[in-house]
C-alpha cells in the first residue's frame, strides 16, 4: 500500500481520510493511540529486579530464516537517489543505514513494486505496458525505461551490499485488464470466476506481464527471486488495488505457476492485510494439489491482525508488510505511543516466535513527512532523520543472516523475551528484549561459549557495543538495561 502508511506523501492528503476509515474497521482502538502529537515520557527507571535464569539449545533447530527487508515502492526509491534534493553523500548515508552490516541494519530482502499506472507522477508506479495492446490475445507492447521509479538503481545499490533476495509484488493489474477499468479502487482481473468483461480473459496475459517485469530486471543485472501477483486482496483502496477471493487466488496460481516456474521464479501469495486473514488464503491453496505445488512462500501483513499463530503450511512464510499507523513522525525508543522502536522490536519477536515466520519485511525504509518509515527525508532538502524503529530492526537483521535457523530458547522471567539463532557460518545470536526493570539473565547453553559481544538498543543507545555479556563454558550471563533490546553475538 502507499498513503495509508505514509499520509503526507504527494499528491496531497486525499488518502489520509481513507486511512482513518480503515483504522476504525480493521484495527483495535489500541492501535489508534497516535492521535496525540506528543506522548508523555515514561516514569523514572524501574528498580532492578532479581536475576533470572534460562537456557538456549543451539542444537535444537526451529524454522530457517530467509531474511529481513523493506520496500521503496511508489517512487520512494527515487527519493533516496535525490529526487527531493538529497545529495549523493547523504544518499550513501541512507543506503548505509538500510543495507550496511557495519553502519546500519544490513537488510537482506528488497521488495519491489510492479507498476500498473498509465503515468509516472509521484506516488504512482508506471506500468510496463501502459496502453492496451488490443486485447488479451494481441501481441504485447511492453515499454521499459530501465529505471522503474528508481527501483532499478536501488536494487543495484542493494546488491552491492550483498542483498540477493529481490521479490516483486503487484498491487494491481493495469486498468484495461480489470472489470472496473481502473488500476485503483479494487476491481477484479478479467477472466477470473465471477467476472464479466467485454474485453475478454486477461489471466494468461497478466501472468506473462508479471514474468516480463522480472525479465526486464534480469536484463539490468538483477535476478528477481520471488513474484507476488496480489497485494492485500481483501482491501479496496483509492490507489492501486485489486481484489481476489481465496478461490480466485487458487485459480490464478494455477495459471501463473507454470509460467513463473519456467522463468525460474518462485510464486508468493497472498499479502492479506492481516496474518489471520492470510490463513484463509493459505488453507485454500494448500487444499488444492495443483495450486499448492507452485507456491514457494506465503505472505501476510499484520495491519488487521498480528502473527499470533503459524500458517497452516510446511512452506516458508513471511510477514511481508507493516508499519505502525499514526499521524506524527516518531524517533523515540520507548514512549508508549505504539509507533516507537520498542513496538517494532516486540512485533519482530512475536512474528518469529508465535508466527514461526521465516522472514520479516517492514513497509518503507525511507519516505517523507510524518512517515512511519525508518528514515524521514527532507522535503525538499539535503537532510534526513532516523527513527529508533530502524535500530529495532537492525538488532535482528544485521546479525541474523539468510540461512540462519531459530533455535530453542527460554527464560523464566516473563518480562524478558528471548530468541536465539545459529547462522550458516557458525556464529550464534541471542536476542533479549527486556520489557521490565534492569536484571541479569543467566543462561545455560548447550554449546561452549568462548567469546560473547553485546550490543544494546534503548533510549540512549542504538545498537551500541556494550560490555554486558560474560561467558564461561556452557554459561552465558547478560546484564539487561530496563526497557531495552540486547543482542549478544557468540563466536
TAJO-V536439 format. One record per pair of residues at least 12 apart in sequence whose C-alpha atoms are under 6 Angstrom apart, sorted by the first residue. I is the first residue (numbers start at 1). GAP is how many residues later the second one is. If there is no record, write none. Layout:
# TAJO-V536439
I GAP
I GAP
This chain:
# TAJO-V536439
3 12
4 15
6 365
8 361
26 278
27 277
34 292
41 294
46 391
48 389
48 390
48 391
49 388
49 389
49 390
51 388
51 389
51 390
52 389
53 358
53 359
53 388
53 389
53 390
54 356
54 357
54 358
54 389
55 354
55 355
55 388
55 389
55 390
56 352
56 353
56 389
57 351
57 389
58 349
60 347
60 348
61 346
62 344
62 345
63 342
63 343
64 294
64 340
64 341
65 293
65 337
65 338
65 339
65 340
66 292
66 293
66 336
67 41
67 292
67 335
68 39
68 40
68 41
68 291
68 292
68 293
68 329
69 38
69 39
69 40
69 41
69 292
70 40
70 291
70 292
70 293
70 294
70 295
71 39
71 40
71 292
71 293
72 292
73 39
73 40
74 49
74 50
74 51
75 48
75 74
77 73
77 74
78 72
84 295
84 296
85 295
85 296
85 297
86 295
86 296
87 295
101 297
105 289
105 292
105 293
106 291
106 292
107 290
108 55
109 56
109 57
110 56
111 56
111 57
112 56
113 55
113 56
113 57
114 55
114 56
115 12
116 56
116 57
116 58
118 12
128 14
128 15
128 16
129 13
129 14
136 66
136 69
166 58
166 59
167 57
167 58
167 59
167 60
168 59
169 59
170 59
170 60
171 59
171 60
171 69
171 70
172 68
172 69
172 70
177 12
177 13
177 25
178 12
179 18
183 57
184 54
184 55
184 56
184 57
185 51
185 52
185 53
186 50
186 55
186 56
186 57
187 55
187 56
188 54
188 55
190 12
191 12
207 49
225 40
226 39
226 40
226 41
227 40
227 41
228 39
228 40
228 41
231 40
232 39
232 40
232 41
246 35
250 35
250 41
253 38
254 37
257 37
266 30
267 28
267 29
268 27
268 29
268 30
269 29
269 30
270 29
271 28
271 29
271 30
272 28
272 29
273 28
273 30
273 31
274 26
274 27
274 28
274 29
274 30
274 31
275 25
275 26
275 27
275 30
275 31
275 32
276 29
278 22
279 32
297 18
297 19
297 20
298 19
299 18
299 19
299 20
299 21
300 19
300 20
301 18
301 19
301 20
302 20
307 44
307 48
308 46
308 47
309 45
309 46
310 45
310 46
316 42
317 40
317 41
318 39
318 40
318 41
318 42
319 41
320 40
320 41
321 40
321 41
321 42
322 40
322 41
323 40
323 49
324 15
328 42
329 41
329 42
331 56
331 57
332 56
333 55
333 126
341 47
341 48
341 51
345 47
374 13
374 15
374 16
391 71
403 21
404 18
404 19
404 20
405 16
405 17
406 14
406 15
407 13
407 14
415 20
415 21
416 17
416 18
417 15
417 16
418 13
418 14
419 12
427 63
427 64
428 61
428 62
429 59
429 60
430 57
430 58
431 55
431 56
432 53
432 54
433 51
433 52
434 49
434 50
435 48
436 46
436 47
437 45
438 42
438 43
438 44
439 41
440 38
440 39
440 40
441 36
441 37
442 34
442 35
443 32
443 33
444 30
444 31
445 29
445 30
448 25
448 26
449 22
449 24
451 39
451 40
452 37
452 38
453 35
453 36
454 12
454 14
454 15
454 33
454 34
455 31
455 32
456 29
456 30
457 27
457 28
458 26
